[in-house]
Amino acid sequence: MDYYFMADLNTLTLTAKGQAQFPVGWRRQAGLLRGGPCDVRVIDDGRQSLLITPRIQKRRGAVGLLAHLKRQKLPFPKVERHVLPYK
C-alpha cells in the first residue's frame, strides 16, 4: 500500500453486536450527523468489501413559501423587461 494515501483512510470499528460509528467527516458530507439509513452492498472482490451508500432523504423544499409571500404587505417592484441583443 502506498503510504501517501494512508491519510485518506479512515478506521471503522465494528462492535460484537454489529454496530458501527462512521467517521465524522463522511457523516457530515453524507448528511448523516444525526444518523440515518444506509444501503450496504457486498462487493465480490475476494476481500469481503462493502459498498455503503446513504439513502437520499426526500427534501421538503420550500414548504410554506407561497403562503408566506402572499402575506407580505408591500408588493414586489415591477421588473423591467429588456430584449436580448440576439433576438
PDB file with one MODEL, atoms N, CA, C and O in Angstrom:
MODEL        1
ATOM      1  N   MET A   1       0.840  -1.167   0.000  1.00  0.00           N
ATOM      2  CA  MET A   1       0.000   0.000   0.000  1.00  0.00           C
ATOM      3  C   MET A   1       0.893   1.239   0.000  1.00  0.00           C
ATOM      4  O   MET A   1       1.921   1.274   0.676  1.00  0.00           O
ATOM      5  N   ASP A   2       0.496   2.236  -0.751  1.00  0.00           N
ATOM      6  CA  ASP A   2       1.238   3.477  -0.829  1.00  0.00           C
ATOM      7  C   ASP A   2       0.950   4.312   0.419  1.00  0.00           C
ATOM      8  O   ASP A   2      -0.211   4.597   0.713  1.00  0.00           O
ATOM      9  N   TYR A   3       1.983   4.706   1.150  1.00  0.00           N
ATOM     10  CA  TYR A   3       1.794   5.447   2.388  1.00  0.00           C
ATOM     11  C   TYR A   3       1.291   6.860   2.149  1.00  0.00           C
ATOM     12  O   TYR A   3       0.816   7.512   3.079  1.00  0.00           O
ATOM     13  N   TYR A   4       1.387   7.340   0.923  1.00  0.00           N
ATOM     14  CA  TYR A   4       0.876   8.661   0.597  1.00  0.00           C
ATOM     15  C   TYR A   4      -0.628   8.719   0.785  1.00  0.00           C
ATOM     16  O   TYR A   4      -1.164   9.747   1.198  1.00  0.00           O
ATOM     17  N   PHE A   5      -1.316   7.621   0.484  1.00  0.00           N
ATOM     18  CA  PHE A   5      -2.765   7.581   0.571  1.00  0.00           C
ATOM     19  C   PHE A   5      -3.261   7.148   1.950  1.00  0.00           C
ATOM     20  O   PHE A   5      -4.471   7.052   2.152  1.00  0.00           O
ATOM     21  N   MET A   6      -2.380   6.887   2.889  1.00  0.00           N
ATOM     22  CA  MET A   6      -2.807   6.438   4.209  1.00  0.00           C
ATOM     23  C   MET A   6      -3.593   7.516   4.957  1.00  0.00           C
ATOM     24  O   MET A   6      -4.421   7.189   5.807  1.00  0.00           O
ATOM     25  N   ALA A   7      -3.352   8.784   4.659  1.00  0.00           N
ATOM     26  CA  ALA A   7      -4.082   9.855   5.331  1.00  0.00           C
ATOM     27  C   ALA A   7      -5.553   9.859   4.932  1.00  0.00           C
ATOM     28  O   ALA A   7      -6.394  10.339   5.692  1.00  0.00           O
ATOM     29  N   ASP A   8      -5.875   9.336   3.759  1.00  0.00           N
ATOM     30  CA  ASP A   8      -7.251   9.316   3.288  1.00  0.00           C
ATOM     31  C   ASP A   8      -8.046   8.152   3.862  1.00  0.00           C
ATOM     32  O   ASP A   8      -9.268   8.115   3.719  1.00  0.00           O
ATOM     33  N   LEU A   9      -7.381   7.205   4.504  1.00  0.00           N
ATOM     34  CA  LEU A   9      -8.081   6.046   5.039  1.00  0.00           C
ATOM     35  C   LEU A   9      -8.644   6.363   6.416  1.00  0.00           C
ATOM     36  O   LEU A   9      -7.995   7.033   7.220  1.00  0.00           O
ATOM     37  N   ASN A  10      -9.844   5.884   6.683  1.00  0.00           N
ATOM     38  CA  ASN A  10     -10.475   6.034   7.983  1.00  0.00           C
ATOM     39  C   ASN A  10     -10.732   4.651   8.555  1.00  0.00           C
ATOM     40  O   ASN A  10     -10.962   3.694   7.815  1.00  0.00           O
ATOM     41  N   THR A  11     -10.693   4.553   9.863  1.00  0.00           N
ATOM     42  CA  THR A  11     -10.940   3.276  10.525  1.00  0.00           C
ATOM     43  C   THR A  11     -12.368   3.231  11.012  1.00  0.00           C
ATOM     44  O   THR A  11     -12.863   4.190  11.604  1.00  0.00           O
ATOM     45  N   LEU A  12     -13.022   2.129  10.766  1.00  0.00           N
ATOM     46  CA  LEU A  12     -14.388   1.897  11.215  1.00  0.00           C
ATOM     47  C   LEU A  12     -14.358   0.724  12.173  1.00  0.00           C
ATOM     48  O   LEU A  12     -13.943  -0.371  11.792  1.00  0.00           O
ATOM     49  N   THR A  13     -14.789   0.929  13.408  1.00  0.00           N
ATOM     50  CA  THR A  13     -14.791  -0.124  14.402  1.00  0.00           C
ATOM     51  C   THR A  13     -16.181  -0.733  14.481  1.00  0.00           C
ATOM     52  O   THR A  13     -17.177  -0.019  14.599  1.00  0.00           O
ATOM     53  N   LEU A  14     -16.239  -2.031  14.416  1.00  0.00           N
ATOM     54  CA  LEU A  14     -17.496  -2.766  14.464  1.00  0.00           C
ATOM     55  C   LEU A  14     -17.590  -3.477  15.802  1.00  0.00           C
ATOM     56  O   LEU A  14     -16.659  -4.179  16.197  1.00  0.00           O
ATOM     57  N   THR A  15     -18.711  -3.303  16.508  1.00  0.00           N
ATOM     58  CA  THR A  15     -18.873  -3.944  17.807  1.00  0.00           C
ATOM     59  C   THR A  15     -19.303  -5.397  17.613  1.00  0.00           C
ATOM     60  O   THR A  15     -19.580  -5.831  16.495  1.00  0.00           O
ATOM     61  N   ALA A  16     -19.355  -6.144  18.724  1.00  0.00           N
ATOM     62  CA  ALA A  16     -19.776  -7.548  18.660  1.00  0.00           C
ATOM     63  C   ALA A  16     -21.228  -7.680  18.222  1.00  0.00           C
ATOM     64  O   ALA A  16     -21.617  -8.710  17.673  1.00  0.00           O
ATOM     65  N   LYS A  17     -22.038  -6.640  18.460  1.00  0.00           N
ATOM     66  CA  LYS A  17     -23.442  -6.672  18.056  1.00  0.00           C
ATOM     67  C   LYS A  17     -23.646  -6.181  16.623  1.00  0.00           C
ATOM     68  O   LYS A  17     -24.765  -6.205  16.112  1.00  0.00           O
ATOM     69  N   GLY A  18     -22.588  -5.746  15.988  1.00  0.00           N
ATOM     70  CA  GLY A  18     -22.691  -5.298  14.598  1.00  0.00           C
ATOM     71  C   GLY A  18     -22.940  -3.815  14.451  1.00  0.00           C
ATOM     72  O   GLY A  18     -23.304  -3.363  13.366  1.00  0.00           O
ATOM     73  N   GLN A  19     -22.756  -3.039  15.512  1.00  0.00           N
ATOM     74  CA  GLN A  19     -22.946  -1.600  15.432  1.00  0.00           C
ATOM     75  C   GLN A  19     -21.633  -0.941  15.050  1.00  0.00           C
ATOM     76  O   GLN A  19     -20.555  -1.434  15.383  1.00  0.00           O
ATOM     77  N   ALA A  20     -21.736   0.177  14.348  1.00  0.00           N
ATOM     78  CA  ALA A  20     -20.532   0.861  13.886  1.00  0.00           C
ATOM     79  C   ALA A  20     -20.724   2.365  14.003  1.00  0.00           C
ATOM     80  O   ALA A  20     -21.851   2.859  13.960  1.00  0.00           O
ATOM     81  N   GLN A  21     -19.628   3.084  14.151  1.00  0.00           N
ATOM     82  CA  GLN A  21     -19.620   4.538  14.162  1.00  0.00           C
ATOM     83  C   GLN A  21     -18.770   4.992  12.982  1.00  0.00           C
ATOM     84  O   GLN A  21     -17.558   4.777  12.964  1.00  0.00           O
ATOM     85  N   PHE A  22     -19.397   5.612  12.009  1.00  0.00           N
ATOM     86  CA  PHE A  22     -18.690   6.054  10.820  1.00  0.00           C
ATOM     87  C   PHE A  22     -17.909   7.333  11.116  1.00  0.00           C
ATOM     88  O   PHE A  22     -18.249   8.056  12.053  1.00  0.00           O
ATOM     89  N   PRO A  23     -16.878   7.619  10.341  1.00  0.00           N
ATOM     90  CA  PRO A  23     -16.092   8.840  10.553  1.00  0.00           C
ATOM     91  C   PRO A  23     -16.959  10.092  10.425  1.00  0.00           C
ATOM     92  O   PRO A  23     -17.874  10.143   9.603  1.00  0.00           O
ATOM     93  N   VAL A  24     -16.663  11.093  11.241  1.00  0.00           N
ATOM     94  CA  VAL A  24     -17.470  12.305  11.297  1.00  0.00           C
ATOM     95  C   VAL A  24     -17.456  13.051   9.962  1.00  0.00           C
ATOM     96  O   VAL A  24     -18.483  13.582   9.539  1.00  0.00           O
ATOM     97  N   GLY A  25     -16.308  13.093   9.301  1.00  0.00           N
ATOM     98  CA  GLY A  25     -16.239  13.787   8.013  1.00  0.00           C
ATOM     99  C   GLY A  25     -17.157  13.173   6.972  1.00  0.00           C
ATOM    100  O   GLY A  25     -17.794  13.889   6.199  1.00  0.00           O
ATOM    101  N   TRP A  26     -17.227  11.853   6.948  1.00  0.00           N
ATOM    102  CA  TRP A  26     -18.098  11.170   5.987  1.00  0.00           C
ATOM    103  C   TRP A  26     -19.562  11.398   6.338  1.00  0.00           C
ATOM    104  O   TRP A  26     -20.388  11.621   5.453  1.00  0.00           O
ATOM    105  N   ARG A  27     -19.889  11.342   7.643  1.00  0.00           N
ATOM    106  CA  ARG A  27     -21.282  11.555   8.053  1.00  0.00           C
ATOM    107  C   ARG A  27     -21.720  12.976   7.760  1.00  0.00           C
ATOM    108  O   ARG A  27     -22.861  13.198   7.355  1.00  0.00           O
ATOM    109  N   ARG A  28     -20.834  13.945   7.958  1.00  0.00           N
ATOM    110  CA  ARG A  28     -21.167  15.339   7.658  1.00  0.00           C
ATOM    111  C   ARG A  28     -21.399  15.513   6.167  1.00  0.00           C
ATOM    112  O   ARG A  28     -22.355  16.175   5.762  1.00  0.00           O
ATOM    113  N   GLN A  29     -20.542  14.931   5.352  1.00  0.00           N
ATOM    114  CA  GLN A  29     -20.655  15.057   3.898  1.00  0.00           C
ATOM    115  C   GLN A  29     -21.911  14.360   3.382  1.00  0.00           C
ATOM    116  O   GLN A  29     -22.535  14.826   2.428  1.00  0.00           O
ATOM    117  N   ALA A  30     -22.285  13.235   4.015  1.00  0.00           N
ATOM    118  CA  ALA A  30     -23.460  12.482   3.575  1.00  0.00           C
ATOM    119  C   ALA A  30     -24.742  12.972   4.225  1.00  0.00           C
ATOM    120  O   ALA A  30     -25.822  12.479   3.900  1.00  0.00           O
ATOM    121  N   GLY A  31     -24.644  13.942   5.147  1.00  0.00           N
ATOM    122  CA  GLY A  31     -25.836  14.442   5.820  1.00  0.00           C
ATOM    123  C   GLY A  31     -26.349  13.497   6.884  1.00  0.00           C
ATOM    124  O   GLY A  31     -27.551  13.456   7.145  1.00  0.00           O
ATOM    125  N   LEU A  32     -25.466  12.738   7.500  1.00  0.00           N
ATOM    126  CA  LEU A  32     -25.866  11.743   8.492  1.00  0.00           C
ATOM    127  C   LEU A  32     -25.280  12.041   9.875  1.00  0.00           C
ATOM    128  O   LEU A  32     -24.947  11.110  10.608  1.00  0.00           O
ATOM    129  N   LEU A  33     -25.149  13.305  10.240  1.00  0.00           N
ATOM    130  CA  LEU A  33     -24.597  13.622  11.559  1.00  0.00           C
ATOM    131  C   LEU A  33     -25.494  13.109  12.676  1.00  0.00           C
ATOM    132  O   LEU A  33     -25.005  12.748  13.746  1.00  0.00           O
ATOM    133  N   ARG A  34     -26.794  13.074  12.440  1.00  0.00           N
ATOM    134  CA  ARG A  34     -27.726  12.556  13.445  1.00  0.00           C
ATOM    135  C   ARG A  34     -28.128  11.111  13.154  1.00  0.00           C
ATOM    136  O   ARG A  34     -29.054  10.583  13.768  1.00  0.00           O
ATOM    137  N   GLY A  35     -27.440  10.491  12.234  1.00  0.00           N
ATOM    138  CA  GLY A  35     -27.768   9.117  11.869  1.00  0.00           C
ATOM    139  C   GLY A  35     -28.742   9.076  10.701  1.00  0.00           C
ATOM    140  O   GLY A  35     -29.208  10.113  10.229  1.00  0.00           O
ATOM    141  N   GLY A  36     -29.038   7.895  10.253  1.00  0.00           N
ATOM    142  CA  GLY A  36     -29.963   7.724   9.149  1.00  0.00           C
ATOM    143  C   GLY A  36     -29.706   6.417   8.437  1.00  0.00           C
ATOM    144  O   GLY A  36     -28.712   5.742   8.705  1.00  0.00           O
ATOM    145  N   PRO A  37     -30.604   6.052   7.523  1.00  0.00           N
ATOM    146  CA  PRO A  37     -30.474   4.759   6.834  1.00  0.00           C
ATOM    147  C   PRO A  37     -29.401   4.789   5.743  1.00  0.00           C
ATOM    148  O   PRO A  37     -29.186   5.805   5.083  1.00  0.00           O
ATOM    149  N   CYS A  38     -28.746   3.661   5.577  1.00  0.00           N
ATOM    150  CA  CYS A  38     -27.739   3.473   4.530  1.00  0.00           C
ATOM    151  C   CYS A  38     -28.005   2.143   3.834  1.00  0.00           C
ATOM    152  O   CYS A  38     -28.505   1.200   4.447  1.00  0.00           O
ATOM    153  N   ASP A  39     -27.672   2.076   2.572  1.00  0.00           N
ATOM    154  CA  ASP A  39     -27.723   0.819   1.828  1.00  0.00           C
ATOM    155  C   ASP A  39     -26.334   0.207   1.822  1.00  0.00           C
ATOM    156  O   ASP A  39     -25.342   0.898   1.590  1.00  0.00           O
ATOM    157  N   VAL A  40     -26.271  -1.090   2.078  1.00  0.00           N
ATOM    158  CA  VAL A  40     -24.988  -1.798   2.123  1.00  0.00           C
ATOM    159  C   VAL A  40     -25.038  -2.909   1.084  1.00  0.00           C
ATOM    160  O   VAL A  40     -25.971  -3.712   1.071  1.00  0.00           O
ATOM    161  N   ARG A  41     -24.037  -2.954   0.217  1.00  0.00           N
ATOM    162  CA  ARG A  41     -23.943  -3.989  -0.810  1.00  0.00           C
ATOM    163  C   ARG A  41     -22.600  -4.695  -0.673  1.00  0.00           C
ATOM    164  O   ARG A  41     -21.576  -4.055  -0.435  1.00  0.00           O
ATOM    165  N   VAL A  42     -22.611  -6.003  -0.823  1.00  0.00           N
ATOM    166  CA  VAL A  42     -21.383  -6.788  -0.775  1.00  0.00           C
ATOM    167  C   VAL A  42     -20.758  -6.751  -2.161  1.00  0.00           C
ATOM    168  O   VAL A  42     -21.429  -7.008  -3.160  1.00  0.00           O
ATOM    169  N   ILE A  43     -19.470  -6.432  -2.216  1.00  0.00           N
ATOM    170  CA  ILE A  43     -18.741  -6.407  -3.478  1.00  0.00           C
ATOM    171  C   ILE A  43     -17.914  -7.682  -3.541  1.00  0.00           C
ATOM    172  O   ILE A  43     -17.132  -7.977  -2.637  1.00  0.00           O
ATOM    173  N   ASP A  44     -18.092  -8.412  -4.590  1.00  0.00           N
ATOM    174  CA  ASP A  44     -17.405  -9.701  -4.734  1.00  0.00           C
ATOM    175  C   ASP A  44     -16.018  -9.475  -5.319  1.00  0.00           C
ATOM    176  O   ASP A  44     -15.776  -9.724  -6.500  1.00  0.00           O
ATOM    177  N   ASP A  45     -15.107  -8.994  -4.465  1.00  0.00           N
ATOM    178  CA  ASP A  45     -13.739  -8.752  -4.911  1.00  0.00           C
ATOM    179  C   ASP A  45     -12.734  -9.663  -4.208  1.00  0.00           C
ATOM    180  O   ASP A  45     -11.526  -9.499  -4.378  1.00  0.00           O
ATOM    181  N   GLY A  46     -13.217 -10.608  -3.431  1.00  0.00           N
ATOM    182  CA  GLY A  46     -12.334 -11.531  -2.743  1.00  0.00           C
ATOM    183  C   GLY A  46     -11.792 -11.004  -1.426  1.00  0.00           C
ATOM    184  O   GLY A  46     -11.044 -11.705  -0.745  1.00  0.00           O
ATOM    185  N   ARG A  47     -12.156  -9.773  -1.052  1.00  0.00           N
ATOM    186  CA  ARG A  47     -11.673  -9.183   0.199  1.00  0.00           C
ATOM    187  C   ARG A  47     -12.816  -8.840   1.138  1.00  0.00           C
ATOM    188  O   ARG A  47     -12.604  -8.112   2.108  1.00  0.00           O
ATOM    189  N   GLN A  48     -14.022  -9.338   0.883  1.00  0.00           N
ATOM    190  CA  GLN A  48     -15.226  -9.083   1.675  1.00  0.00           C
ATOM    191  C   GLN A  48     -15.492  -7.577   1.825  1.00  0.00           C
ATOM    192  O   GLN A  48     -15.798  -7.102   2.919  1.00  0.00           O
ATOM    193  N   SER A  49     -15.374  -6.848   0.742  1.00  0.00           N
ATOM    194  CA  SER A  49     -15.590  -5.401   0.763  1.00  0.00           C
ATOM    195  C   SER A  49     -17.082  -5.091   0.760  1.00  0.00           C
ATOM    196  O   SER A  49     -17.900  -5.861   0.257  1.00  0.00           O
ATOM    197  N   LEU A  50     -17.409  -3.933   1.340  1.00  0.00           N
ATOM    198  CA  LEU A  50     -18.778  -3.448   1.366  1.00  0.00           C
ATOM    199  C   LEU A  50     -18.844  -2.094   0.685  1.00  0.00           C
ATOM    200  O   LEU A  50     -17.926  -1.281   0.801  1.00  0.00           O
ATOM    201  N   LEU A  51     -19.941  -1.860  -0.026  1.00  0.00           N
ATOM    202  CA  LEU A  51     -20.219  -0.552  -0.595  1.00  0.00           C
ATOM    203  C   LEU A  51     -21.359   0.040   0.221  1.00  0.00           C
ATOM    204  O   LEU A  51     -22.480  -0.465   0.184  1.00  0.00           O
ATOM    205  N   ILE A  52     -21.074   1.113   0.959  1.00  0.00           N
ATOM    206  CA  ILE A  52     -22.052   1.733   1.847  1.00  0.00           C
ATOM    207  C   ILE A  52     -22.442   3.079   1.259  1.00  0.00           C
ATOM    208  O   ILE A  52     -21.597   3.957   1.088  1.00  0.00           O
ATOM    209  N   THR A  53     -23.728   3.240   0.948  1.00  0.00           N
ATOM    210  CA  THR A  53     -24.226   4.497   0.392  1.00  0.00           C
ATOM    211  C   THR A  53     -25.408   4.960   1.230  1.00  0.00           C
ATOM    212  O   THR A  53     -26.297   4.166   1.537  1.00  0.00           O
ATOM    213  N   PRO A  54     -25.428   6.239   1.604  1.00  0.00           N
ATOM    214  CA  PRO A  54     -26.574   6.749   2.366  1.00  0.00           C
ATOM    215  C   PRO A  54     -27.800   6.835   1.470  1.00  0.00           C
ATOM    216  O   PRO A  54     -27.705   7.161   0.287  1.00  0.00           O
ATOM    217  N   ARG A  55     -28.944   6.539   2.055  1.00  0.00           N
ATOM    218  CA  ARG A  55     -30.198   6.703   1.318  1.00  0.00           C
ATOM    219  C   ARG A  55     -30.509   8.178   1.227  1.00  0.00           C
ATOM    220  O   ARG A  55     -30.325   8.925   2.187  1.00  0.00           O
ATOM    221  N   ILE A  56     -30.979   8.590   0.071  1.00  0.00           N
ATOM    222  CA  ILE A  56     -31.281  10.003  -0.144  1.00  0.00           C
ATOM    223  C   ILE A  56     -32.613  10.308   0.523  1.00  0.00           C
ATOM    224  O   ILE A  56     -33.645   9.721   0.197  1.00  0.00           O
ATOM    225  N   GLN A  57     -32.562  11.232   1.454  1.00  0.00           N
ATOM    226  CA  GLN A  57     -33.775  11.648   2.144  1.00  0.00           C
ATOM    227  C   GLN A  57     -34.559  12.592   1.231  1.00  0.00           C
ATOM    228  O   GLN A  57     -33.969  13.420   0.537  1.00  0.00           O
ATOM    229  N   LYS A  58     -35.882  12.467   1.231  1.00  0.00           N
ATOM    230  CA  LYS A  58     -36.695  13.377   0.446  1.00  0.00           C
ATOM    231  C   LYS A  58     -36.668  14.744   1.120  1.00  0.00           C
ATOM    232  O   LYS A  58     -36.930  14.873   2.316  1.00  0.00           O
ATOM    233  N   ARG A  59     -36.353  15.740   0.339  1.00  0.00           N
ATOM    234  CA  ARG A  59     -36.289  17.091   0.869  1.00  0.00           C
ATOM    235  C   ARG A  59     -37.674  17.705   0.881  1.00  0.00           C
ATOM    236  O   ARG A  59     -38.496  17.440   0.003  1.00  0.00           O
ATOM    237  N   ARG A  60     -37.916  18.513   1.869  1.00  0.00           N
ATOM    238  CA  ARG A  60     -39.213  19.161   1.977  1.00  0.00           C
ATOM    239  C   ARG A  60     -39.337  20.328   1.018  1.00  0.00           C
ATOM    240  O   ARG A  60     -40.448  20.704   0.645  1.00  0.00           O
ATOM    241  N   GLY A  61     -38.233  20.899   0.620  1.00  0.00           N
ATOM    242  CA  GLY A  61     -38.275  22.003  -0.324  1.00  0.00           C
ATOM    243  C   GLY A  61     -38.763  23.287   0.337  1.00  0.00           C
ATOM    244  O   GLY A  61     -38.444  23.554   1.495  1.00  0.00           O
ATOM    245  N   ALA A  62     -39.521  24.064  -0.387  1.00  0.00           N
ATOM    246  CA  ALA A  62     -39.980  25.369   0.088  1.00  0.00           C
ATOM    247  C   ALA A  62     -41.407  25.270   0.604  1.00  0.00           C
ATOM    248  O   ALA A  62     -42.294  25.970   0.113  1.00  0.00           O
ATOM    249  N   VAL A  63     -41.635  24.415   1.580  1.00  0.00           N
ATOM    250  CA  VAL A  63     -42.970  24.251   2.145  1.00  0.00           C
ATOM    251  C   VAL A  63     -43.347  25.529   2.882  1.00  0.00           C
ATOM    252  O   VAL A  63     -42.609  25.982   3.756  1.00  0.00           O
ATOM    253  N   GLY A  64     -44.495  26.116   2.534  1.00  0.00           N
ATOM    254  CA  GLY A  64     -44.966  27.326   3.194  1.00  0.00           C
ATOM    255  C   GLY A  64     -44.457  28.617   2.586  1.00  0.00           C
ATOM    256  O   GLY A  64     -44.831  29.697   3.044  1.00  0.00           O
ATOM    257  N   LEU A  65     -43.615  28.536   1.566  1.00  0.00           N
ATOM    258  CA  LEU A  65     -43.068  29.758   0.975  1.00  0.00           C
ATOM    259  C   LEU A  65     -44.140  30.572   0.257  1.00  0.00           C
ATOM    260  O   LEU A  65     -44.163  31.797   0.378  1.00  0.00           O
ATOM    261  N   LEU A  66     -45.015  29.924  -0.478  1.00  0.00           N
ATOM    262  CA  LEU A  66     -46.058  30.638  -1.213  1.00  0.00           C
ATOM    263  C   LEU A  66     -46.998  31.356  -0.252  1.00  0.00           C
ATOM    264  O   LEU A  66     -47.364  32.508  -0.487  1.00  0.00           O
ATOM    265  N   ALA A  67     -47.390  30.688   0.826  1.00  0.00           N
ATOM    266  CA  ALA A  67     -48.259  31.327   1.815  1.00  0.00           C
ATOM    267  C   ALA A  67     -47.556  32.514   2.464  1.00  0.00           C
ATOM    268  O   ALA A  67     -48.186  33.541   2.718  1.00  0.00           O
ATOM    269  N   HIS A  68     -46.279  32.387   2.730  1.00  0.00           N
ATOM    270  CA  HIS A  68     -45.514  33.488   3.317  1.00  0.00           C
ATOM    271  C   HIS A  68     -45.457  34.682   2.371  1.00  0.00           C
ATOM    272  O   HIS A  68     -45.615  35.823   2.805  1.00  0.00           O
ATOM    273  N   LEU A  69     -45.233  34.433   1.086  1.00  0.00           N
ATOM    274  CA  LEU A  69     -45.152  35.526   0.120  1.00  0.00           C
ATOM    275  C   LEU A  69     -46.508  36.202  -0.060  1.00  0.00           C
ATOM    276  O   LEU A  69     -46.559  37.410  -0.290  1.00  0.00           O
ATOM    277  N   LYS A  70     -47.604  35.456   0.040  1.00  0.00           N
ATOM    278  CA  LYS A  70     -48.938  36.057  -0.101  1.00  0.00           C
ATOM    279  C   LYS A  70     -49.292  36.945   1.090  1.00  0.00           C
ATOM    280  O   LYS A  70     -50.115  37.850   0.956  1.00  0.00           O
ATOM    281  N   ARG A  71     -48.689  36.701   2.245  1.00  0.00           N
ATOM    282  CA  ARG A  71     -48.960  37.504   3.438  1.00  0.00           C
ATOM    283  C   ARG A  71     -48.181  38.815   3.466  1.00  0.00           C
ATOM    284  O   ARG A  71     -48.418  39.636   4.352  1.00  0.00           O
ATOM    285  N   GLN A  72     -47.281  39.037   2.550  1.00  0.00           N
ATOM    286  CA  GLN A  72     -46.473  40.250   2.552  1.00  0.00           C
ATOM    287  C   GLN A  72     -47.327  41.469   2.237  1.00  0.00           C
ATOM    288  O   GLN A  72     -48.186  41.423   1.356  1.00  0.00           O
ATOM    289  N   LYS A  73     -47.092  42.551   2.953  1.00  0.00           N
ATOM    290  CA  LYS A  73     -47.888  43.775   2.793  1.00  0.00           C
ATOM    291  C   LYS A  73     -47.462  44.585   1.580  1.00  0.00           C
ATOM    292  O   LYS A  73     -48.308  45.090   0.842  1.00  0.00           O
ATOM    293  N   LEU A  74     -46.141  44.714   1.365  1.00  0.00           N
ATOM    294  CA  LEU A  74     -45.647  45.515   0.251  1.00  0.00           C
ATOM    295  C   LEU A  74     -45.565  44.656  -1.006  1.00  0.00           C
ATOM    296  O   LEU A  74     -45.094  43.519  -0.952  1.00  0.00           O
ATOM    297  N   PRO A  75     -46.021  45.192  -2.139  1.00  0.00           N
ATOM    298  CA  PRO A  75     -45.904  44.410  -3.374  1.00  0.00           C
ATOM    299  C   PRO A  75     -44.455  44.395  -3.871  1.00  0.00           C
ATOM    300  O   PRO A  75     -43.658  45.273  -3.543  1.00  0.00           O
ATOM    301  N   PHE A  76     -44.149  43.402  -4.647  1.00  0.00           N
ATOM    302  CA  PHE A  76     -42.833  43.344  -5.266  1.00  0.00           C
ATOM    303  C   PHE A  76     -42.725  44.435  -6.324  1.00  0.00           C
ATOM    304  O   PHE A  76     -43.712  44.721  -7.001  1.00  0.00           O
ATOM    305  N   PRO A  77     -41.556  45.056  -6.489  1.00  0.00           N
ATOM    306  CA  PRO A  77     -41.418  46.071  -7.530  1.00  0.00           C
ATOM    307  C   PRO A  77     -41.530  45.435  -8.914  1.00  0.00           C
ATOM    308  O   PRO A  77     -41.156  44.281  -9.129  1.00  0.00           O
ATOM    309  N   LYS A  78     -42.058  46.231  -9.840  1.00  0.00           N
ATOM    310  CA  LYS A  78     -42.224  45.730 -11.195  1.00  0.00           C
ATOM    311  C   LYS A  78     -40.852  45.532 -11.825  1.00  0.00           C
ATOM    312  O   LYS A  78     -39.973  46.386 -11.703  1.00  0.00           O
ATOM    313  N   VAL A  79     -40.676  44.408 -12.494  1.00  0.00           N
ATOM    314  CA  VAL A  79     -39.404  44.074 -13.135  1.00  0.00           C
ATOM    315  C   VAL A  79     -39.388  44.660 -14.535  1.00  0.00           C
ATOM    316  O   VAL A  79     -40.314  44.449 -15.319  1.00  0.00           O
ATOM    317  N   GLU A  80     -38.323  45.401 -14.845  1.00  0.00           N
ATOM    318  CA  GLU A  80     -38.190  45.951 -16.190  1.00  0.00           C
ATOM    319  C   GLU A  80     -37.701  44.863 -17.127  1.00  0.00           C
ATOM    320  O   GLU A  80     -36.677  44.226 -16.880  1.00  0.00           O
ATOM    321  N   ARG A  81     -38.429  44.663 -18.185  1.00  0.00           N
ATOM    322  CA  ARG A  81     -38.071  43.655 -19.181  1.00  0.00           C
ATOM    323  C   ARG A  81     -37.201  44.296 -20.256  1.00  0.00           C
ATOM    324  O   ARG A  81     -37.357  45.476 -20.570  1.00  0.00           O
ATOM    325  N   HIS A  82     -36.297  43.521 -20.811  1.00  0.00           N
ATOM    326  CA  HIS A  82     -35.480  44.011 -21.905  1.00  0.00           C
ATOM    327  C   HIS A  82     -35.316  42.886 -22.910  1.00  0.00           C
ATOM    328  O   HIS A  82     -35.422  41.709 -22.566  1.00  0.00           O
ATOM    329  N   VAL A  83     -35.060  43.253 -24.136  1.00  0.00           N
ATOM    330  CA  VAL A  83     -34.884  42.298 -25.218  1.00  0.00           C
ATOM    331  C   VAL A  83     -33.402  41.979 -25.319  1.00  0.00           C
ATOM    332  O   VAL A  83     -32.565  42.882 -25.323  1.00  0.00           O
ATOM    333  N   LEU A  84     -33.085  40.716 -25.400  1.00  0.00           N
ATOM    334  CA  LEU A  84     -31.700  40.319 -25.556  1.00  0.00           C
ATOM    335  C   LEU A  84     -31.207  40.701 -26.954  1.00  0.00           C
ATOM    336  O   LEU A  84     -31.991  40.700 -27.903  1.00  0.00           O
ATOM    337  N   PRO A  85     -29.935  41.024 -27.091  1.00  0.00           N
ATOM    338  CA  PRO A  85     -29.435  41.535 -28.380  1.00  0.00           C
ATOM    339  C   PRO A  85     -29.492  40.512 -29.514  1.00  0.00           C
ATOM    340  O   PRO A  85     -29.493  40.904 -30.680  1.00  0.00           O
ATOM    341  N   TYR A  86     -29.540  39.243 -29.216  1.00  0.00           N
ATOM    342  CA  TYR A  86     -29.514  38.265 -30.299  1.00  0.00           C
ATOM    343  C   TYR A  86     -30.905  37.810 -30.693  1.00  0.00           C
ATOM    344  O   TYR A  86     -31.034  36.896 -31.507  1.00  0.00           O
ATOM    345  N   LYS A  87     -31.937  38.405 -30.155  1.00  0.00           N
ATOM    346  CA  LYS A  87     -33.300  38.008 -30.542  1.00  0.00           C
ATOM    347  C   LYS A  87     -33.899  39.002 -31.474  1.00  0.00           C
ATOM    348  O   LYS A  87     -35.040  38.834 -31.906  1.00  0.00           O
TER     349      LYS A  87
ENDMDL
END
